[in-house]
Amino acid sequence: MRYDFSDKISTLKPSAIREIFKVLENPDIISFAGGNPDPETFPSREMSIIAKRLFDENAAASLQYGITEGYMPLRTLTAERLKEKYSVGTEDDSLIITSGGQQAIDLMTKVMVNEGDVVLCENPSFIGALNAFRSFNARLVGVRSDDGGMDLDALEHTLKTTKNVKFIYVIPTFQNPSGRTLSLSRRKALLSLSSKYGVMILEDNPYFELRYSGEYVPPIKSLDTEGLVLYAGSYSKILSPGMRVGFALGPKPVIDKMVVAKQVSDVHTNQFFCMLVAEYLKTCDLDGHIEEIRSLYRQKRDLMLSEIDRLFDPRVRRTSPDGGLFLWCELPEGADGLKLCGMLSEKKVAAVPGSAFMVDENAPCPALRLNFSMPSAAQIKKGVALMSEAIHEYLK
Ligand SMILES: Cc1ncc(COP(=O)(O)O)c(C=O)c1O
């Protein structure tokens, strides 16, 4: 049988990171490649108590179909927390529970993008989002970023010179893969450009509560009074990613369309886990839990940065993430991150080549993305030492 796949899926490659996950099953490998939270941060004890209670007291509801918008108490609790703590959301907004933040990105694209329409994004950007845009045959246009995030002069130039731009995709806080944060003044300027050119913003903000240093910067959505921003969030990095519970909050007409799109996708997000998260929010201390996660990851980040500064060749530039799970290392111009990753794997160390996160995956890229949430302190020390050896050999 010859399987005649659609144009949309034929151009899509398996995610480089998912492919690397297969290699990681080897326990001898020290991995800086994934983006998984440390399992130590999962509130397993509380969740086990809640899960038992849900089944003992409300098995029928946990096992029944739910509504596409999402389990109502979770919608309410999520919207209230966003509003009270972060001033996110207005009367004109609505909220849908999604199967992870990933589905919020997918549904936004599904309801907004016709084949050939343009999505503007940071370059590099999150591979899961880039692949979602590609799967709808969007044309991706990367906008240059520097240490302060997306370069807004470059963005305005692109907006002026590009037709059919549907939205601007940004991960403003502790960006994946770079760890960079968009400053407040750039957030305001981004909103002004969105308003001036009538182009929406998709603000993907799953890491923003994981801050280890520096000053709080408010979500772009909290500054939005004109219905310009669709906000994607997630419980993956602050509770657990395996539950697949995320959300999108944005202008009611957009969310209404996303509800229709979700109906034909997965009907609704897993009812049991939505109930579990709602109960957790009601009866446990999420903010206290996030504080514990921060303290663990702060130590890991500090160790990773100090070991890199101590051992890496000084020609390697790195970002200084104030939070999140990642940092970005750039070798001198002309180096090949992919080749270096090959040399790393010979030393049983895994990292993701920067090219995987670029709009043009085939263009040469001298960078690597490194994750610091998953490896232990001992692995960070050993892994950075092995990486520095490989870098010395490569640059020789
Ligand atoms: C920037 C960004 N957005 C969205 C997601 C999706 O996360 P999830 O679907 O688990 O909520 C991730 C996951 O790594 C991410 O890094």
The ligand as an ORCA input file, in Angstrom:
! r2SCAN-3c Opt
* xyz 0 1
  C       7.266     27.936     25.406
  C       6.391     26.759     25.621
  N       5.100     26.869     25.358
  C       4.248     25.856     25.532
  C       4.689     24.633     25.996
  C       3.700     23.536     26.115
  O       3.613     22.994     27.378
  P       2.393     22.129     27.815
  O       1.651     21.696     26.607
  O       2.972     20.977     28.575
  O       1.551     23.015     28.685
  C       6.047     24.454     26.288
  C       6.563     23.163     26.738
  O       7.714     22.897     26.885
  C       6.921     25.551     26.087
  O       8.231     25.472     26.336
*
